[in-house]
């Protein structure tokens, strides 16, 4: 038996890769080596099978856990078989031998042997993941986006059977249509029987002698499809929308998978989001803050007039109730918060400076600068102590 490559190596990942990293690597490599894009390339076909096998194991939490602990022996009891003719004369050998022994035992009793599902039963198609980039305002109010996706669908020529029209797949004579063959191993614990995928039919239970020319026996073909996705109002950055039934087509008459659209929201120059609330910074002049004034405030619905009260201090926050972002699947909206900053004038003329000094000299610290007066009172009390 040829030595199998490490599944993580096959997908170009390191051990411990996340579910999303596994999906992305699988999508990239399966497309790269898919027979539809590499007609007649046997090497690409083998790599396509290798990638599918790796992902089939690592995408299943139980299989992944066994593989991470025991390697290939954790998911294929026949891997590395050949008996233990030497008995115990050499001891148990290295830890890899022990792992192989226990993975065979636990694989057999833990469900890796025993009955298998019908390889020709309907199977759901895989999901498709894609991304869409929208503006801040589009996220606030929603929009419809047109997407082009490549998905696998039932071959129109063979109807999904994989056989050339006019012919039919035949039951595999080795596994009798089950897709599994029995393997017997001798171990220090006795003889253990387990099952593995039939190599003759590739675990499908059927053999196609005359493959369909359009799908090359795969039963499905790659199709480019345009669909319109409704992005709901209130969607946030990195949230994902599920579009039911728009993933890859099912196998053996199974249902199609889903399309998952992850939304990226571009930052806005004026507004910043916090949940369903909106924050914006509003610069006003020193005179507007001191005397009060009517100012124009931007909101996501457009500009509104607002009267700043006299004596407004830096850092004051005004709340505009119900002027925030619409909550997903609800009619309520968040609020908008306007953070006031007071811009100190610069590049003053001599006359302007003299006027300011005259103005400042006319002020009463205790009456006009209460915060400043209290601050220095606290300093005086602290040093007196």
C-alpha positions as CSV (number, residue, x, y, z in Angstrom):
1,X,0.0,0.0,0.0
2,X,1.3,3.5,-0.9
3,X,2.0,5.7,2.0
4,X,-0.7,8.3,2.4
5,X,0.1,11.9,2.8
6,X,-0.9,13.8,5.9
7,X,-4.4,15.2,5.4
8,X,-3.4,18.6,6.7
9,X,-0.5,18.6,4.2
10,X,-2.9,17.7,1.4
11,X,-4.9,20.8,2.2
12,X,-1.9,23.0,2.7
13,X,-2.8,23.6,6.4
14,X,-1.2,23.1,9.8
15,X,-2.8,20.9,12.5
16,X,-5.5,22.7,14.4
17,X,-6.8,24.6,11.4
18,X,-10.2,26.1,11.9
19,X,-13.4,24.9,10.2
20,X,-13.4,28.0,8.0
21,X,-9.8,27.5,7.0
22,X,-10.6,23.9,6.1
23,X,-13.5,25.0,3.9
24,X,-11.5,27.7,2.1
25,X,-8.6,25.3,1.4
26,X,-11.0,22.6,0.2
27,X,-12.9,25.0,-2.1
28,X,-9.7,26.3,-3.6
29,X,-8.0,22.9,-4.2
30,X,-11.1,21.0,-5.3
31,X,-11.7,23.6,-8.0
32,X,-8.0,23.6,-9.0
33,X,-8.0,19.8,-9.5
34,X,-11.6,19.2,-10.5
35,X,-11.9,16.8,-13.6
36,X,-14.1,19.4,-15.4
37,X,-11.2,21.8,-15.4
38,X,-8.5,19.2,-16.1
39,X,-9.9,16.8,-18.8
40,X,-7.7,13.8,-19.3
41,X,-5.3,14.7,-16.5
42,X,-4.9,11.6,-14.4
43,X,-2.6,13.3,-11.9
44,X,-5.1,16.1,-11.3
45,X,-7.9,13.4,-10.9
46,X,-5.8,11.6,-8.2
47,X,-5.2,14.9,-6.4
48,X,-8.9,15.7,-6.6
49,X,-9.7,12.4,-4.9
50,X,-7.0,13.0,-2.3
51,X,-8.3,16.5,-1.5
52,X,-11.9,15.1,-1.1
53,X,-10.7,12.3,1.1
54,X,-8.8,14.7,3.4
55,X,-11.7,17.1,3.7
56,X,-14.2,14.3,4.2
57,X,-12.3,13.3,7.3
58,X,-11.2,16.7,8.7
59,X,-14.7,18.3,8.2
60,X,-16.2,15.6,10.5
61,X,-15.6,16.5,14.2
62,X,-15.5,12.8,15.3
63,X,-13.2,11.7,12.4
64,X,-11.0,14.7,12.9
65,X,-10.5,14.0,16.6
66,X,-9.5,10.4,15.8
67,X,-7.2,11.5,13.0
68,X,-5.6,14.1,15.2
69,X,-4.9,11.5,17.8
70,X,-4.1,8.4,15.8
71,X,-3.4,9.6,12.3
72,X,-4.7,7.6,9.3
73,X,-5.1,4.5,11.5
74,X,-7.8,6.4,13.5
75,X,-10.1,6.7,10.5
76,X,-9.1,3.7,8.4
77,X,-8.6,0.5,10.5
78,X,-7.0,-1.3,7.6
79,X,-4.3,1.3,7.3
80,X,-0.9,-0.2,8.0
81,X,-2.3,-3.7,8.3
82,X,-0.3,-6.8,7.7
83,X,-0.5,-8.8,10.9
84,X,1.8,-9.2,13.9
85,X,3.5,-12.5,12.9
86,X,6.3,-11.9,15.4
87,X,3.9,-12.0,18.3
88,X,5.2,-10.1,21.4
89,X,8.9,-11.1,21.0
90,X,9.8,-7.5,20.2
91,X,7.4,-5.9,22.7
92,X,4.9,-3.3,21.6
93,X,7.5,-1.3,19.6
94,X,7.1,2.5,19.4
95,X,4.0,4.5,20.3
96,X,2.9,4.5,16.7
97,X,2.4,0.8,16.9
98,X,0.3,1.2,20.0
99,X,-1.8,3.9,18.4
100,X,-2.4,1.6,15.4
101,X,-3.6,-1.2,17.7
102,X,-5.9,0.8,19.8
103,X,-7.3,2.7,16.8
104,X,-8.2,-0.6,15.2
105,X,-9.9,-1.8,18.4
106,X,-11.8,1.4,19.1
107,X,-12.6,1.9,15.4
108,X,-14.2,-1.5,15.3
109,X,-16.2,-1.1,18.5
110,X,-16.9,2.6,18.1
111,X,-18.8,2.5,14.8
112,X,-16.0,2.4,12.2
113,X,-16.8,-1.2,11.5
114,X,-20.4,-2.4,11.5
115,X,-23.0,-1.3,9.2
116,X,-22.5,1.6,6.8
117,X,-25.0,3.8,5.1
118,X,-26.1,3.1,1.6
119,X,-23.6,4.7,-0.8
120,X,-26.3,5.2,-3.3
121,X,-28.7,6.9,-0.9
122,X,-29.6,10.6,-1.5
123,X,-26.9,12.9,-0.2
124,X,-27.2,16.6,0.4
125,X,-25.0,18.9,-1.7
126,X,-22.2,20.9,-0.1
127,X,-22.7,24.5,1.0
128,X,-21.1,27.3,-0.9
129,X,-19.4,30.3,0.8
130,X,-19.0,33.7,-0.8
131,X,-18.5,37.3,0.2
132,X,-20.0,40.6,-0.7
133,X,-18.8,44.1,0.0
134,X,-21.3,46.9,0.7
135,X,-21.2,50.5,2.0
136,X,-22.2,51.6,5.5
137,X,-25.5,53.2,4.2
138,X,-26.3,50.0,2.2
139,X,-25.9,48.1,5.5
140,X,-28.3,50.5,7.2
141,X,-31.1,50.3,4.7
142,X,-30.5,47.0,2.9
143,X,-30.1,46.3,-0.8
144,X,-30.3,43.6,-3.4
145,X,-27.0,42.3,-4.8
146,X,-26.4,40.2,-7.9
147,X,-23.9,37.4,-7.4
148,X,-22.4,35.0,-9.9
149,X,-21.6,31.6,-8.4
150,X,-20.2,28.3,-9.7
151,X,-22.1,25.4,-8.4
152,X,-22.3,21.7,-9.2
153,X,-25.6,20.5,-10.6
154,X,-27.1,17.3,-11.8
155,X,-25.7,16.4,-15.3
156,X,-28.5,17.1,-17.8
157,X,-27.3,14.3,-20.2
158,X,-27.1,11.4,-17.8
159,X,-29.6,12.6,-15.2
160,X,-27.0,12.3,-12.5
161,X,-26.2,8.6,-13.0
162,X,-22.7,9.2,-14.4
163,X,-23.3,6.7,-17.2
164,X,-23.5,7.5,-20.8
165,X,-27.1,7.9,-22.0
166,X,-28.4,4.4,-23.1
167,X,-26.2,2.6,-20.5
168,X,-26.6,2.0,-16.7
169,X,-24.2,1.7,-13.8
170,X,-23.6,-1.9,-12.7
171,X,-23.5,-3.2,-9.2
172,X,-19.9,-3.7,-8.0
173,X,-19.0,-7.4,-7.8
174,X,-16.5,-6.9,-4.9
175,X,-18.8,-5.1,-2.4
176,X,-22.2,-6.1,-3.9
177,X,-23.4,-2.5,-4.0
178,X,-22.6,-1.7,-0.3
179,X,-19.5,0.4,-1.0
180,X,-17.6,-1.4,1.8
181,X,-15.5,-4.6,2.0
182,X,-14.6,-6.6,5.0
183,X,-11.0,-6.6,6.2
184,X,-9.6,-9.0,8.9
185,X,-6.6,-8.1,10.9
186,X,-4.5,-10.1,13.4
187,X,-3.5,-8.1,16.5
188,X,-2.1,-8.9,19.9
189,X,-5.7,-8.8,21.1
190,X,-6.9,-11.3,18.6
191,X,-8.4,-11.2,15.2
192,X,-10.4,-8.1,14.5
193,X,-12.8,-7.6,11.6
194,X,-13.5,-4.1,10.2
195,X,-14.7,-2.5,7.0
196,X,-13.1,-0.2,4.6
197,X,-14.2,1.6,1.4
198,X,-14.2,-0.7,-1.6
199,X,-11.2,0.2,-3.8
200,X,-12.8,-1.2,-7.0
201,X,-15.8,1.1,-7.0
202,X,-14.4,3.9,-4.8
203,X,-17.1,3.3,-2.1
204,X,-19.9,4.0,-4.5
205,X,-21.3,0.5,-4.7
206,X,-21.6,0.8,-8.5
207,X,-19.2,0.6,-11.5
208,X,-19.7,2.8,-14.5
209,X,-18.2,1.1,-17.6
210,X,-19.2,3.8,-20.0
211,X,-18.9,7.1,-18.3
212,X,-21.1,10.0,-19.5
213,X,-19.1,12.2,-21.8
214,X,-20.4,15.5,-20.4
215,X,-19.8,14.9,-16.7
216,X,-17.1,12.2,-17.1
217,X,-18.9,9.8,-14.8
218,X,-19.2,12.3,-12.0
219,X,-23.0,12.7,-12.3
220,X,-22.7,16.5,-11.8
221,X,-21.4,19.4,-13.9
222,X,-20.1,22.8,-12.9
223,X,-22.6,25.6,-13.8
224,X,-22.2,29.3,-13.6
225,X,-25.4,30.8,-12.1
226,X,-26.5,34.4,-11.4
227,X,-28.7,34.9,-8.3
228,X,-30.0,38.0,-6.5
229,X,-29.5,38.1,-2.7
230,X,-31.6,40.4,-0.5
231,X,-29.3,42.0,2.1
232,X,-31.6,43.0,5.0
233,X,-31.5,46.4,6.6
234,X,-29.4,46.5,9.7
235,X,-26.9,43.8,8.6
236,X,-23.5,44.2,10.4
237,X,-20.0,43.7,9.3
238,X,-18.9,40.0,9.1
239,X,-22.5,38.7,9.5
240,X,-23.5,35.8,7.2
241,X,-26.8,35.4,5.3
242,X,-27.9,31.8,4.4
243,X,-29.7,31.4,1.1
244,X,-31.4,28.0,1.3
245,X,-31.0,25.6,-1.6
246,X,-28.5,27.7,-3.6
247,X,-25.4,25.6,-2.8
248,X,-24.1,22.6,-4.7
249,X,-26.6,20.2,-6.1
250,X,-27.3,17.0,-4.2
251,X,-26.1,13.5,-5.1
252,X,-28.4,10.6,-5.9
253,X,-31.4,12.9,-5.9
254,X,-30.5,14.5,-2.5
255,X,-31.3,18.2,-1.8
256,X,-29.0,21.0,-2.7
257,X,-26.8,22.7,-0.1
258,X,-27.1,26.3,1.0
259,X,-25.3,29.5,-0.1
260,X,-23.6,31.4,2.8
261,X,-23.0,35.1,2.0
262,X,-20.6,36.9,4.4
263,X,-21.1,40.6,4.3
264,X,-18.2,43.1,4.6
265,X,-19.3,46.6,5.5
266,X,-17.0,49.5,4.4
267,X,-16.3,52.1,7.1
268,X,-18.0,55.5,6.8
269,X,-16.3,58.9,7.0
270,X,-19.0,60.4,9.2
271,X,-20.7,57.7,11.1
272,X,-19.5,54.9,13.4
273,X,-21.7,51.9,14.4
274,X,-22.1,50.4,17.9
275,X,-24.7,47.7,17.8
276,X,-27.7,49.4,16.4
277,X,-26.6,52.8,17.6
278,X,-24.8,55.4,15.5
279,X,-22.1,57.8,16.8
280,X,-20.9,60.9,15.0
281,X,-18.5,63.8,16.1
282,X,-19.8,67.3,15.6
283,X,-17.3,70.2,15.8
284,X,-18.7,73.6,16.8
285,X,-17.1,77.0,17.4
286,X,-16.2,78.5,20.7
287,X,-18.9,81.2,20.2
288,X,-21.6,78.6,19.2
289,X,-20.8,76.7,22.4
290,X,-20.9,79.8,24.6
291,X,-23.9,81.6,23.1
292,X,-25.8,78.6,21.7
293,X,-26.7,78.2,18.0
294,X,-28.8,76.3,15.5
295,X,-26.6,73.8,13.7
296,X,-27.0,71.3,10.9
297,X,-26.5,67.7,12.2
298,X,-26.0,64.7,9.8
299,X,-28.0,61.6,10.4
300,X,-28.3,58.4,8.3
301,X,-31.7,59.7,7.1
302,X,-30.3,63.1,6.1
303,X,-29.5,66.4,7.8
304,X,-31.6,67.8,10.6
305,X,-31.6,71.2,12.4
306,X,-30.7,71.2,16.1
307,X,-30.3,74.0,18.6
308,X,-27.2,73.8,20.7
309,X,-27.9,75.3,24.1
310,X,-25.7,78.1,25.4
311,X,-22.9,77.1,27.7
312,X,-22.4,73.7,25.9
313,X,-19.2,72.1,27.2
314,X,-16.6,70.0,25.3
315,X,-17.6,66.3,25.3
316,X,-21.3,66.9,25.6
317,X,-23.3,64.1,24.0
318,X,-26.8,64.8,22.4
319,X,-29.1,61.8,21.8
320,X,-31.3,61.6,18.8
321,X,-33.9,58.9,19.7
322,X,-34.8,56.4,16.9
323,X,-32.3,57.9,14.5
324,X,-30.0,54.8,14.6
325,X,-30.0,51.6,12.5
326,X,-33.0,49.4,12.0
327,X,-32.8,46.2,14.1
328,X,-32.7,43.0,12.0
329,X,-36.2,41.5,11.5
330,X,-37.8,44.2,13.7
331,X,-39.3,47.6,13.2
332,X,-37.4,49.4,16.1
333,X,-34.3,51.4,15.5
334,X,-31.3,52.3,17.6
335,X,-30.3,55.9,18.5
336,X,-27.8,58.4,17.2
337,X,-25.4,60.0,19.6
338,X,-23.7,63.3,18.6
339,X,-20.4,64.0,20.4
340,X,-19.7,67.7,20.6
341,X,-16.1,69.0,20.1
342,X,-15.3,72.7,20.5
343,X,-12.7,74.0,18.0
344,X,-10.4,76.6,19.4
345,X,-9.7,79.4,16.9
346,X,-6.2,79.6,15.6
347,X,-4.1,82.1,13.5
348,X,-5.7,85.1,15.3
349,X,-4.8,88.7,14.4
350,X,-3.4,91.1,17.0
351,X,-6.7,92.8,17.3
352,X,-8.6,89.5,17.8
353,X,-6.1,88.5,20.5
354,X,-6.6,91.9,22.3
355,X,-10.3,91.5,22.1
356,X,-10.1,88.1,23.6
357,X,-7.9,89.3,26.5
358,X,-10.3,92.1,27.2
359,X,-13.2,89.6,27.1
360,X,-11.3,87.2,29.4
361,X,-10.5,89.9,31.8
362,X,-14.2,90.8,32.1
363,X,-15.1,87.3,33.3
364,X,-15.7,86.2,36.9
365,X,-13.8,82.9,37.6
366,X,-16.3,81.7,40.2
367,X,-19.3,82.5,38.0
368,X,-18.1,81.8,34.5
369,X,-15.5,79.1,35.0
370,X,-17.0,76.8,37.7
371,X,-15.1,73.7,36.7
372,X,-11.7,75.6,36.6
373,X,-12.4,77.2,39.9
374,X,-13.3,73.9,41.6
375,X,-10.2,72.2,40.1
376,X,-7.9,74.8,41.7
377,X,-9.8,74.7,45.0
378,X,-9.1,70.9,45.1
379,X,-5.4,71.5,44.4
380,X,-5.2,74.1,47.2
381,X,-6.9,71.7,49.7
382,X,-4.6,68.8,48.7
383,X,-1.4,70.8,49.3
384,X,-2.7,72.3,52.6
385,X,-3.2,68.8,53.9
